[in-house]
Amino acid sequence: MNAPILLLYGVLGLVGGAIYFAVLRFSLGLPGWRLVAAAAAARLATAGLLFWLAAQGGAGPLLAALAGFLAARAIALRWVRSLPP
């Protein structure tokens, strides 16, 4: 697998992770447990679909997507830590 395709999967993982953590942040303010559970199910299904699609390309694309997802996690954690309490 060549580098541009792996980079594309990495960017896909980064965007998917950003969406995942944005929905997580959004779900913190939702009223009622049903909406929170629906948001959690949507997050997990989306992440599962992202990684399943990447796994169809093999181990390299899957690892690139995971690296992008983890980069999005690091960015989200840094952003949350910079917020005032």
N, CA, C and O atoms as a DFTB+ gen file, in Angstrom:
340 C
 N C O
     1  1       0.859      -1.171       0.000
     2  2       0.000       0.000       0.000
     3  2       0.904       1.231       0.000
     4  3       1.870       1.306       0.759
     5  1       0.583       2.175      -0.844
     6  2       1.449       3.348      -0.957
     7  2       1.083       4.427       0.057
     8  3       0.009       4.400       0.658
     9  1       1.990       5.367       0.231
    10  2       1.864       6.385       1.275
    11  2       0.659       7.307       1.105
    12  3       0.017       7.626       2.106
    13  1       0.312       7.757      -0.116
    14  2      -0.860       8.644      -0.223
    15  2      -2.163       7.991       0.228
    16  3      -3.022       8.659       0.804
    17  1      -2.315       6.712      -0.026
    18  2      -3.533       6.022       0.408
    19  2      -3.552       5.885       1.922
    20  3      -4.601       6.059       2.543
    21  1      -2.414       5.578       2.523
    22  2      -2.349       5.498       3.982
    23  2      -2.605       6.859       4.614
    24  3      -3.246       6.952       5.661
    25  1      -2.104       7.915       3.979
    26  2      -2.366       9.263       4.472
    27  2      -3.851       9.582       4.398
    28  3      -4.400      10.218       5.297
    29  1      -4.501       9.140       3.326
    30  2      -5.942       9.347       3.186
    31  2      -6.707       8.637       4.306
    32  3      -7.645       9.199       4.870
    33  1      -6.314       7.421       4.623
    34  2      -6.959       6.705       5.728
    35  2      -6.675       7.377       7.076
    36  3      -7.529       7.392       7.963
    37  1      -5.483       7.925       7.217
    38  2      -5.168       8.654       8.443
    39  2      -6.034       9.898       8.598
    40  3      -6.510      10.197       9.692
    41  1      -6.234      10.616       7.506
    42  2      -7.101      11.794       7.542
    43  2      -8.541      11.375       7.802
    44  3      -9.266      12.054       8.529
    45  1      -8.958      10.253       7.208
    46  2     -10.304       9.730       7.467
    47  2     -10.485       9.418       8.954
    48  3     -11.529       9.726       9.530
    49  1      -9.477       8.811       9.572
    50  2      -9.530       8.538      11.004
    51  2      -9.544       9.808      11.831
    52  3     -10.231       9.877      12.850
    53  1      -8.794      10.819      11.403
    54  2      -8.768      12.095      12.109
    55  2     -10.133      12.776      12.056
    56  3     -10.617      13.278      13.071
    57  1     -10.750      12.796      10.886
    58  2     -12.076      13.414      10.743
    59  2     -13.118      12.609      11.515
    60  3     -13.968      13.181      12.197
    61  1     -13.052      11.281      11.407
    62  2     -13.990      10.445      12.153
    63  2     -13.849      10.624      13.655
    64  3     -14.847      10.672      14.374
    65  1     -12.618      10.723      14.128
    66  2     -12.385      10.958      15.551
    67  2     -12.868      12.322      15.995
    68  3     -13.415      12.469      17.088
    69  1     -12.666      13.329      15.145
    70  2     -13.148      14.675      15.486
    71  2     -14.670      14.683      15.608
    72  3     -15.220      15.300      16.520
    73  1     -15.341      14.003      14.697
    74  2     -16.807      13.911      14.773
    75  2     -17.217      13.145      16.023
    76  3     -18.153      13.545      16.717
    77  1     -16.524      12.050      16.315
    78  2     -16.824      11.236      17.489
    79  2     -16.745      12.072      18.769
    80  3     -17.660      12.048      19.591
    81  1     -15.648      12.805      18.925
    82  2     -15.469      13.571      20.155
    83  2     -16.336      14.825      20.196
    84  3     -16.677      15.303      21.278
    85  1     -16.694      15.361      19.039
    86  2     -17.634      16.484      19.016
    87  2     -19.024      16.026      19.468
    88  3     -19.700      16.733      20.216
    89  1     -19.445      14.849      19.014
    90  2     -20.744      14.318      19.455
    91  2     -20.689      13.955      20.932
    92  3     -21.683      14.118      21.639
    93  1     -19.561      13.472      21.408
    94  2     -19.405      13.187      22.838
    95  2     -19.555      14.457      23.654
    96  3     -20.251      14.468      24.669
    97  1     -18.909      15.523      23.218
    98  2     -19.024      16.807      23.923
    99  2     -20.461      17.329      23.885
   100  3     -20.963      17.861      24.875
   101  1     -21.121      17.171      22.725
   102  2     -22.512      17.608      22.578
   103  2     -23.439      16.816      23.487
   104  3     -24.385      17.371      24.046
   105  1     -23.175      15.524      23.639
   106  2     -24.082      14.670      24.403
   107  2     -24.015      14.939      25.909
   108  3     -24.891      14.497      26.652
   109  1     -22.996      15.653      26.362
   110  2     -22.905      15.951      27.792
   111  2     -24.031      16.861      28.261
   112  3     -24.420      16.808      29.428
   113  1     -24.554      17.687      27.377
   114  2     -25.602      18.613      27.768
   115  2     -27.005      18.144      27.426
   116  3     -27.959      18.907      27.580
   117  1     -27.155      16.914      26.967
   118  2     -28.478      16.435      26.578
   119  2     -29.315      16.070      27.798
   120  3     -28.806      15.476      28.749
   121  1     -30.587      16.421      27.772
   122  2     -31.469      16.042      28.886
   123  2     -31.995      14.617      28.686
   124  3     -32.356      14.234      27.574
   125  1     -32.033      13.869      29.728
   126  2     -32.614      12.524      29.678
   127  2     -31.618      11.469      29.222
   128  3     -30.733      11.727      28.406
   129  1     -31.787      10.296      29.764
   130  2     -30.851       9.226      29.478
   131  2     -31.062       8.638      28.089
   132  3     -30.125       8.083      27.516
   133  1     -32.261       8.743      27.534
   134  2     -32.503       8.151      26.218
   135  2     -31.725       8.876      25.125
   136  3     -31.171       8.238      24.230
   137  1     -31.681      10.192      25.195
   138  2     -30.925      10.947      24.196
   139  2     -29.427      10.695      24.339
   140  3     -28.707      10.606      23.344
   141  1     -28.969      10.581      25.572
   142  2     -27.555      10.296      25.803
   143  2     -27.212       8.901      25.282
   144  3     -26.160       8.706      24.673
   145  1     -28.095       7.934      25.520
   146  2     -27.860       6.575      25.034
   147  2     -27.891       6.527      23.506
   148  3     -27.103       5.807      22.894
   149  1     -28.786       7.279      22.896
   150  2     -28.856       7.319      21.435
   151  2     -27.591       7.948      20.852
   152  3     -27.070       7.477      19.841
   153  1     -27.103       9.003      21.487
   154  2     -25.868       9.636      21.021
   155  2     -24.684       8.683      21.174
   156  3     -23.813       8.627      20.306
   157  1     -24.655       7.938      22.274
   158  2     -23.567       6.974      22.480
   159  2     -23.631       5.855      21.446
   160  3     -22.600       5.434      20.920
   161  1     -24.830       5.374      21.154
   162  2     -24.979       4.327      20.146
   163  2     -24.565       4.831      18.768
   164  3     -23.927       4.108      18.003
   165  1     -24.927       6.066      18.458
   166  2     -24.543       6.642      17.167
   167  2     -23.029       6.805      17.076
   168  3     -22.435       6.538      16.031
   169  1     -22.402       7.245      18.172
   170  2     -20.938       7.386      18.188
   171  2     -20.252       6.053      17.961
   172  3     -19.343       5.945      17.137
   173  1     -20.690       5.035      18.696
   174  2     -20.057       3.726      18.581
   175  2     -20.275       3.108      17.209
   176  3     -19.367       2.493      16.651
   177  1     -21.476       3.269      16.663
   178  2     -21.760       2.721      15.337
   179  2     -20.921       3.412      14.272
   180  3     -20.421       2.764      13.353
   181  1     -20.769       4.708      14.391
   182  2     -19.970       5.451      13.423
   183  2     -18.502       5.053      13.498
   184  3     -17.858       4.849      12.468
   185  1     -17.972       4.941      14.710
   186  2     -16.575       4.529      14.865
   187  2     -16.378       3.095      14.370
   188  3     -15.376       2.787      13.724
   189  1     -17.327       2.233      14.671
   190  2     -17.244       0.858      14.193
   191  2     -17.264       0.779      12.679
   192  3     -16.502       0.018      12.083
   193  1     -18.132       1.561      12.054
   194  2     -18.200       1.589      10.589
   195  2     -16.902       2.126       9.991
   196  3     -16.404       1.598       8.996
   197  1     -16.359       3.177      10.603
   198  2     -15.103       3.742      10.126
   199  2     -13.989       2.703      10.146
   200  3     -13.263       2.544       9.164
   201  1     -13.856       2.006      11.252
   202  2     -12.779       1.027      11.363
   203  2     -13.049      -0.215      10.519
   204  3     -12.108      -0.842      10.032
   205  1     -14.305      -0.578      10.340
   206  2     -14.623      -1.708       9.476
   207  2     -14.259      -1.385       8.030
   208  3     -13.679      -2.214       7.329
   209  1     -14.602      -0.174       7.588
   210  2     -14.250       0.229       6.229
   211  2     -12.738       0.256       6.041
   212  3     -12.231      -0.167       5.002
   213  1     -12.021       0.754       7.043
   214  2     -10.565       0.788       6.941
   215  2      -9.988      -0.620       6.939
   216  3      -9.000      -0.878       6.251
   217  1     -10.584      -1.531       7.693
   218  2     -10.085      -2.905       7.763
   219  2     -10.272      -3.651       6.446
   220  3      -9.572      -4.627       6.176
   221  1     -11.206      -3.196       5.637
   222  2     -11.401      -3.832       4.335
   223  2     -10.190      -3.624       3.436
   224  3      -9.974      -4.397       2.503
   225  1      -9.402      -2.596       3.704
   226  2      -8.195      -2.329       2.932
   227  2      -6.973      -3.062       3.452
   228  3      -5.943      -3.097       2.778
   229  1      -7.066      -3.642       4.623
   230  2      -5.935      -4.373       5.191
   231  2      -5.465      -3.758       6.491
   232  3      -6.093      -2.853       7.041
   233  1      -4.348      -4.269       6.967
   234  2      -3.821      -3.825       8.258
   235  2      -3.263      -2.404       8.190
   236  3      -3.414      -1.638       9.142
   237  1      -2.632      -2.049       7.099
   238  2      -2.047      -0.715       6.976
   239  2      -3.092       0.393       7.065
   240  3      -2.939       1.315       7.866
   241  1      -4.150       0.321       6.260
   242  2      -5.194       1.336       6.370
   243  2      -5.878       1.361       7.731
   244  3      -6.238       2.428       8.228
   245  1      -6.056       0.192       8.332
   246  2      -6.670       0.146       9.656
   247  2      -5.799       0.841      10.688
   248  3      -6.305       1.598      11.517
   249  1      -4.515       0.597      10.649
   250  2      -3.600       1.254      11.595
   251  2      -3.505       2.755      11.329
   252  3      -3.383       3.547      12.263
   253  1      -3.561       3.146      10.054
   254  2      -3.529       4.576       9.727
   255  2      -4.789       5.267      10.245
   256  3      -4.713       6.371      10.785
   257  1      -5.948       4.624      10.082
   258  2      -7.195       5.201      10.584
   259  2      -7.174       5.279      12.112
   260  3      -7.651       6.254      12.693
   261  1      -6.627       4.261      12.753
   262  2      -6.516       4.284      14.215
   263  2      -5.583       5.395      14.671
   264  3      -5.862       6.072      15.661
   265  1      -4.482       5.587      13.961
   266  2      -3.563       6.671      14.314
   267  2      -4.240       8.028      14.173
   268  3      -4.047       8.905      15.016
   269  1      -5.032       8.211      13.118
   270  2      -5.770       9.451      12.948
   271  2      -6.798       9.658      14.040
   272  3      -6.973      10.770      14.538
   273  1      -7.485       8.576      14.416
   274  2      -8.483       8.647      15.484
   275  2      -7.825       9.023      16.809
   276  3      -8.356       9.843      17.558
   277  1      -6.681       8.432      17.095
   278  2      -5.968       8.751      18.334
   279  2      -5.419      10.171      18.317
   280  3      -5.338      10.817      19.362
   281  1      -5.040      10.664      17.140
   282  2      -4.613      12.061      17.041
   283  2      -5.784      12.995      17.342
   284  3      -5.613      14.020      18.002
   285  1      -6.966      12.640      16.862
   286  2      -8.155      13.442      17.170
   287  2      -8.450      13.414      18.659
   288  3      -8.881      14.418      19.226
   289  1      -8.222      12.277      19.294
   290  2      -8.417      12.176      20.741
   291  2      -7.456      13.089      21.483
   292  3      -7.849      13.784      22.419
   293  1      -6.197      13.085      21.063
   294  2      -5.203      13.952      21.706
   295  2      -5.561      15.422      21.526
   296  3      -5.417      16.212      22.459
   297  1      -6.018      15.789      20.360
   298  2      -6.423      17.178      20.106
   299  2      -7.625      17.539      20.965
   300  3      -7.670      18.624      21.545
   301  1      -8.596      16.638      21.051
   302  2      -9.798      16.901      21.857
   303  2      -9.447      17.041      23.336
   304  3      -9.976      17.922      24.014
   305  1      -8.570      16.190      23.837
   306  2      -8.164      16.281      25.241
   307  2      -7.422      17.586      25.516
   308  3      -7.639      18.218      26.550
   309  1      -6.565      17.986      24.612
   310  2      -5.833      19.238      24.799
   311  2      -6.794      20.428      24.796
   312  3      -6.626      21.376      25.564
   313  1      -7.804      20.364      23.921
   314  2      -8.780      21.447      23.837
   315  2      -9.624      21.519      25.125
   316  3      -9.876      22.606      25.645
   317  1     -10.055      20.358      25.628
   318  2     -10.882      20.324      26.831
   319  2     -10.088      20.802      28.039
   320  3     -10.630      21.500      28.896
   321  1      -8.822      20.439      28.118
   322  2      -8.000      20.871      29.244
   323  2      -7.738      22.381      29.236
   324  3      -7.448      22.972      30.276
   325  1      -7.841      22.995      28.062
   326  2      -7.609      24.437      27.988
   327  2      -8.855      25.242      28.343
   328  3      -8.766      26.457      28.518
   329  1     -10.008      24.594      28.453
   330  2     -11.232      25.293      28.807
   331  2     -11.220      25.666      30.286
   332  3     -10.658      24.936      31.102
   333  1     -11.833      26.792      30.637
   334  2     -11.928      27.125      32.071
   335  2     -12.903      26.189      32.771
   336  3     -13.863      25.722      32.157
   337  1     -12.666      25.912      34.050
   338  2     -13.549      24.966      34.770
   339  2     -14.932      25.470      35.004
   340  3     -15.753      24.768      35.594
